[in-house]
Amino acid sequence: GQSSGRMLEVQTGMVTIPGEGEVQLSRRFQWQRQGAQNMELREAFESRHLWGSGVGPAEKGGVCTSMNAERTAWIDYIWYSHSLLRPVALSDVCAPSQPIPDRDHGSDHLPVMARFEFLV
């Protein structure tokens, strides 16, 4: 088909730290639907991963969504509108005791799941 010339801009949440050139993950997204006001999105597991300070190995009580022989990290997220939804249940995100994938985990990512309640 032929392009209409309209552009879609998606804010990924990655921001550059002024003067340092480093890129880091923003803790909030501002999302705007066409013809609507901005909607702030939050991350469902932020109380668990604490934006990095809660991530770590199992023996230290850490959490993660990905663990292999080279790294333990939180790299999977569930974003939601806190004005419309409230998380009522979150999946277990405790770091495994050994690197994965292994016999019980087919990937180096652990699944993240959340159940939400509508506020409106």
N, C-alpha and C positions, 0 to 999 in steps of 0.2 A: 504494500500500500504506500501511499504518498504521505509524507510527514505533514502534520498540521502546523509545524513550527513552534508549538508550545513546548515548554520545558517543564519537567518535574524535578524539583529539588528536594532531596531527602537529607535531613540533618542526621548524621550517623552518631552524634554524641562524642566524636573524637574532636578534641580541641588542641590548638597549639599553645604552649605556655609562652607568653610574651617574653622576648629577649633571650629565651633559651632554645627555641626551635624544637623542643621535645613535644611529643604528642602524648596525651593522656586521655582517659575516658572521663567524660563529663558524668556527673551523678544524676543529672536530670535531662530529659529531652523536652523540647518545646515542639509540639506537633500542631499543625494547622490544617484542618480540613477545608476544602474549597468552600468559600462563602461563610466560614464559621470562625469563631475566635480561637486563640491558641489553647491547646490542651497540654498541661504538664503531665509527663509520663514518669513514673517511678519504677524502680527495679524491685521485684517481689522478694528477692533474697538478700537485700542490702543489710538487713539485721544479722544475717549469718556470715557473709563474707566481709562485712565491714570495710568495703572498698579496698581490700588487700590485706588489712591487718588480721583478719580471721582466717586467711588462707594458709594452709600448711599441712605437714604430715600428720598421720593418724596418731602417732605416739605423743604429739603435742596438742591433741584435740582439735586439729585443723580441719577445715572444710575445703572442698575443691569440686570442680566439674570436669577436670582433666588431669590425669596423672600418668606419666610414663617414666622411663628411666632417666630422662633429661630434665623434667620439670613437673612441678605441682602448681596448678594455676586455676583461676576462676575465669573462664572464657565464654560461658554460655549464660544468657540472661533472659528473663521474662519481664517485659515492660508492660505497665498497665496505667490506666487513668485513675488516680486516687480520688477524683471527684465522682467517679461512676462505679468503681469497684473497690472491694476490700478483700485482701487475701485472708482466707480462713484456714487453709491447710497448705503446707509446703512439703515437698519430698525430702527424704534424708539425703544430705549432701556431705556426710562425714567422709573424709579421705580414706581410701582403702589402705590396708596395711602393706601391700606390695604394689609395684608398678603394674599398670594394665596397658594393653589387653592381656588377659590370661584365660584360663579355662572357664571362669565364671563370667567374664566381661569381654564381649566381642569387640570392644572399641576402647580407645583411651579416653573417651568422654563418658561421664556418668549422666544418666537422664535427669533433667530437672522438670518437675511438675508442680503446678499450683492450682488450687481450687479457689474460686472467687465468689463473693456474694455481691449482688447488685445493690447499690445504695439508693437507686431511684426507681 
